Structure formats: C-alpha cells, structure tokens
C-alpha cells in the first residue's frame, strides 16, 4: 500500500486534498445510472485528490506516483456514466479542472488545456470569434474537453459532424506518460485513436486541439407527433434534408416528454411523442415546411417563447439527459441501453424493436452522421425488472442486428465502445509500464489472454485491423 501521507508531503506546493468526504465525492460519477454498476462500484473511493495547475505539476504528480506505485485516475467533470473516472484500486484522483486555459484560437481550430469546461470554451469562442466546437456532450456545462475526448463519443452537433471516432474531429492531443521520467507526447491523426475514449488508461491529456464550426444562435424547438414512429420518420427526413441546418435531432416516445420534461410540460401533450430539435435561425422557414409536410405540430420554439427563465436548453432534454430526467422523477423504475441501428434500414430496425418490446423499452433516438451516412443510435429507457431480463433485452436487440454498447459495464471492451488491440496494448506498455493509470478499466491489460478479435462490434475500432 503506497504511503499517501508521504506522497502528499512530496507534492508540496501542489493542491492535495485528503479529506475522506471530498475524496469520496471526487471518486464518483454517474455510475448510479446503472443498477448493476451502482451495486458493483458503490464502495469505490480514492486516497487523495490532487489538482495540478500546469503540465509541469502533472509531470511531478505522475513521477511521484510512479515512484510509490500509486494508481492515478484522471477526472474531468465526473459526468461519465459508466464509472469511467472511478478509481477502482484507490490511489490518486487527478482533478484536471484547474488546467482550463485557452491557449490559441485560429479560424477553424482551438488549442485549450484539457480541464476547460466545454460550455465555457464555446461561450468564449462564440463571443470572440463567432465559432464553436463542432459538437459537444449534452453535459457541456460541467464536462471538460479532456474528459470528453477520453470518455465521450459524440453529441450535440454530431448530426452534421459525426463523432469523436471520426478522423479530423480531434486534431491534436498532448499527453504525459506514467513513467519514472514522464514524457510529453503529441499525438495527431490515427495516433489519436490510442488515447481517444481510452478512459485515461494510457496517458494524461494536458492539452487538446479541436476543429471548430461557425456558431449560430441555434433555435430550440419541440415538435409533437401522434406516435413515436411518426417522430422517427420526421426526424429521419429532417436529418436527410441537405439544406436545413440542424444541430440536434432526437425523437422521444410518450410518456417521457410530458411526464419528465417539467419546465416544458405546459407546452406538451400527454400522450404525444416529440422530436427535440435545434435549428439554425435562417433555416426555420424550410424547417416549418417540413414539419407541416409530416403533419407534426410545433409545440415549443425558443425564439417565440415569452420567457426562457429556468428553461433548460433543448440538448438538456436529449442524449443522456433524457435518461437523467426519468431517473430523477421515478428513481428505481428505469434504466437504459445504448443501441445502434445500422443503416440504411435503421428506421425499420427501430420499428421492429418497438413492436417486440412495446412499453417495456421506451424509444429515444439520436440522429447523427455515421461513416458519411445518416443513422440513428438509441438511448431507450428500459422499465427495469431484473438483471436477467436486461441481458435478455440486450440479446434480442443483437439478434435483430442492433448492436448494444452496454452501459452496465465499466471496462472499455465490455461496453463495446473501445476495442483495445495489440497496438493499443503495446502503446500502454510504453506509456504506463506499471499499469498505474486508471487500473481495472482495460481488460486487455489485466488479462493478456483476452481475445481482441472476439467478434464484437466496437464503436472505436482497434488500430491493428485498419493498419
Ligand atoms: P469524466 O467523467 O471526468 O472522465 C471521463 C473519462 O475520461 C474517465 O475515464 C477519466 O479518467 C478520463 N479523463 C478525464 N480527463 C482526462 C484527462 N485530462 N486525461 C486523460 N483521461 C481523462 N457523452 C457523450 O459523448 N455525449 C453526450 O451527449 C453525453 N451526454 C451525457 C448526459 C448525461 C446526463 C450524462 C450523465 C453523461 C453524458 N455523457 C455524454 C457522458 C459524459 O458526460 C461525457 O462523455 C463527458 O464529456 C465526460 O467529460 P468529463 O469531463 O465529465 O469526464
């Protein structure tokens, strides 16, 4: 067991907190979304929270931790929902939020420290340069840029730009390695894939360079539809409309919108499905025409609302915020899944799943660009009964050609998001030879016999197979 008081003494001059309540608080994320992870991870806590203010301080922390064999788990905003930033083996929780400077802004790209909050970055970019991140997580107001790259996948804006797995959506990462003498490495292009969505298991990201898009005063709109499939077909048509610029398209089935979107409830109808949309202001007229064509009804539009006081933004009704609202209103009743409905017959696949599960699995889709085509993935709410039934629901989806990225697993590989392969494993051996970075999250490291080619579907593909 490392001597954490000694480590604290050696980190003199760097902010270190060993108050057990604070350490416990900073050892948590939204793992409790999953009844399964809630049970598995409830006891997890670190030993120290260390908050570096600069890359030099990160180097000092890693060097000290290496000397003492102390695990280090990076933490941004702590908004991950599969226990990504929870320190399974205790040790140092490396709070990155004090490293939050914007270093450079150019036309089309920004360089910022990894701990900057995404919304703060976007606000400043918009005010000063009329630009914004291409896409951000719906947790933008508390998620960090580094945490998004290390733990996220895509989000608000992915309808136009795809996700973090796409080449070109992250430009450069600066990382610090976990060695006796930590090195600073800069990764670009395909090398970025080693660290993207790797939960900080093979380097601490200190700086991120991201591409930018023009910023708009996006209009939040909610469209009402008679049925969920009406909402899905409208959303699919909108997503495929070449001329209508949108940032977010999410069809959501009844009863969720009226039951759980409290602030918007006065505008909504009880048994209606909705499409939650963000539209560029200049695209509102053609957008309205498309709504009419699909016999939808605009229930809410932010540009005509009398007051927006206390109203969440549209994206805070979508992505995993939909799940959050249901969990908060009816704790214990719901859990959720992450589903992909590969195209081009994605709408038919969604319809089939709705027929099979009815009200047990309540539809919520996010439309996005995937490998150049429009597709949808789902974050359906599941009326939770037992872990066995949940497994059965997963199996039925997969048997019907709808892969599941299982949000009830905390390892990279079991969740199906990240395939670690021989090249990534070799990179971890190089950057973290003692396996001290976020231990327990990469199966390939813990179990060298792990079958990299187990035939699973992975969102972030391994590097070897595409070399
Ligand atoms: P954290 O949760 O703190 O960390 C995430 C992972 O990254 C951890 O493994 C951590 O160890 C690692 N990490 C953090 N910082 C660093 C660093 N500097 N260097 C190396 N590793 C690091 N995700 C999406 O992709 N899109 C969404 O739209 C979305 N919506 C969400 C909505 C809700 C309500 C919730 C609860 C979650 C949602 N998520 C979403 C998941 C999560 O919010 C995002 O992925 C977010 O970007 C994570 O950022 P964070 O700063 O909170 O990271």
Boltz pocket constraint, residues with backbone or C-beta under 6 A from the ligand:
constraints:
  - pocket:
      binder: B
      contacts: [[A, 29], [A, 30], [A, 73], [A, 74], [A, 75], [A, 76], [A, 77], [A, 78], [A, 79], [A, 80], [A, 81], [A, 84], [A, 85], [A, 96], [A, 114], [A, 115], [A, 136], [A, 137], [A, 138], [A, 139], [A, 142], [A, 143], [A, 144], [A, 145], [A, 146], [A, 147], [A, 148], [A, 149], [A, 150], [A, 151], [A, 152], [A, 153], [A, 154], [A, 155], [A, 156], [A, 198], [A, 199], [A, 200], [A, 201], [A, 203], [A, 204], [A, 205], [A, 206], [A, 318], [A, 319], [A, 320], [A, 321], [A, 324], [A, 438]]
      max_distance: 6.0
